[in-house]
Amino acid sequence: MCLAIPARVVSVDSDDMATVALEGIRKPVSTALLEEVAVGDYLLVHVGYALHKLSEEEAERTLQLMAEAGVLAEELEEMTGGSKAEAPA
């Protein structure tokens, strides 16, 4: 389905990149569309781009709604390219 999904920043990398984590999955994302990003921020991520910062409460509420609607597992599988979750580094 390819929805935007909230994820927490675990590292801020060079060249407008950061690594986000969700449910044990870590992915690099472009932060070029945002002004400032820090470790611990929650970002709305879509196809490898961070689109918007959101509060932890908003991120949790969105993830809960996605799980209730039955789309969270599908989005997580899509994030991993259909493979099992990547172990945290």
For each residue, the residues with C-beta under 8 A, 3 or more apart:
1: 71 74 75 78
2: 46 47 75 78
3: 46 66 71 75
4: 44 45 46 51
5: 22 44 45 46 62 63 66 72 75 79
6: 22 42 43 44 45 54 58 59 62 63
7: 20 21 22 27 29 42 43 45 59
8: 20 21 22 40 41 42 43 59
9: 12 18 19 20 37 38 39 40 41 42 43
10: 19 20 21 26 39
11: 18 19 39
12: 9 18 31 37 38 39
13: 17 18 19 28
14: 17
15:
16: 30 31 32
17: 13 14 28 29 30 31
18: 9 11 12 13 28 29 31 37 43 50
19: 9 10 11 13 26 27 28 29
20: 7 8 9 10 26 27 29 43 45 50
21: 7 8 10 24 25 26 27 88
22: 5 6 7 8 25 63 76 79
23: 76 85
24: 21 85 86 87 88
25: 21 22 76 79 80 85 86
26: 10 19 20 21 86 88 89
27: 7 19 20 21 45 48 79
28: 13 17 18 19 48
29: 7 17 18 19 20 43 45 48 49 50
30: 16 17 33 48 49 50
31: 12 16 17 18 34 37 43 50
32: 16 49
33: 30 49 50 51
34: 31 37 43 50 52 53
35:
36:
37: 9 12 18 31 34 41 43 50 53
38: 9 12 41
39: 9 10 11 12
40: 8 9
41: 8 9 37 38 53
42: 6 7 8 9 53 54 55 56 58 59
43: 6 7 8 9 18 20 29 31 34 37 50 51 52 53 54
44: 4 5 6 50 51 52 53 54
45: 4 5 6 7 20 27 29 48 49 50 51
46: 2 3 4 5 49 51
47: 2
48: 27 28 29 30 45
49: 29 30 32 33 45 46
50: 18 20 29 30 31 33 34 37 43 44 45 53
51: 4 33 43 44 45 46
52: 34 43 44
53: 34 37 41 42 43 44 50
54: 6 42 43 44 58 59 62
55: 42 58 59
56: 42 59 60
57: 60 61
58: 6 42 54 55 61 62
59: 6 7 8 42 54 55 56 62 63
60: 56 57 63 64
61: 57 58 64 65
62: 5 6 54 58 59 65 66
63: 5 6 22 59 60 66 67 72
64: 60 61 67 68
65: 61 62 68 69
66: 3 5 62 63 69 71 72 75
67: 63 64 70 72 73
68: 64 65
69: 65 66 72
70: 67 73 74
71: 1 3 66 74 75
72: 5 63 66 67 69 75 76
73: 67 70 76 77
74: 1 70 71 77 78
75: 1 2 3 5 66 71 72 78 79
76: 22 23 25 72 73 79 80 85
77: 73 74 80 82
78: 1 2 74 75 81 82
79: 5 22 25 27 75 76
80: 25 76 77 83 84 85 86
81: 78
82: 77 78
83: 80 86
84: 80
85: 23 24 25 76 80
86: 24 25 26 80 83
87: 24
88: 21 24 26
89: 26
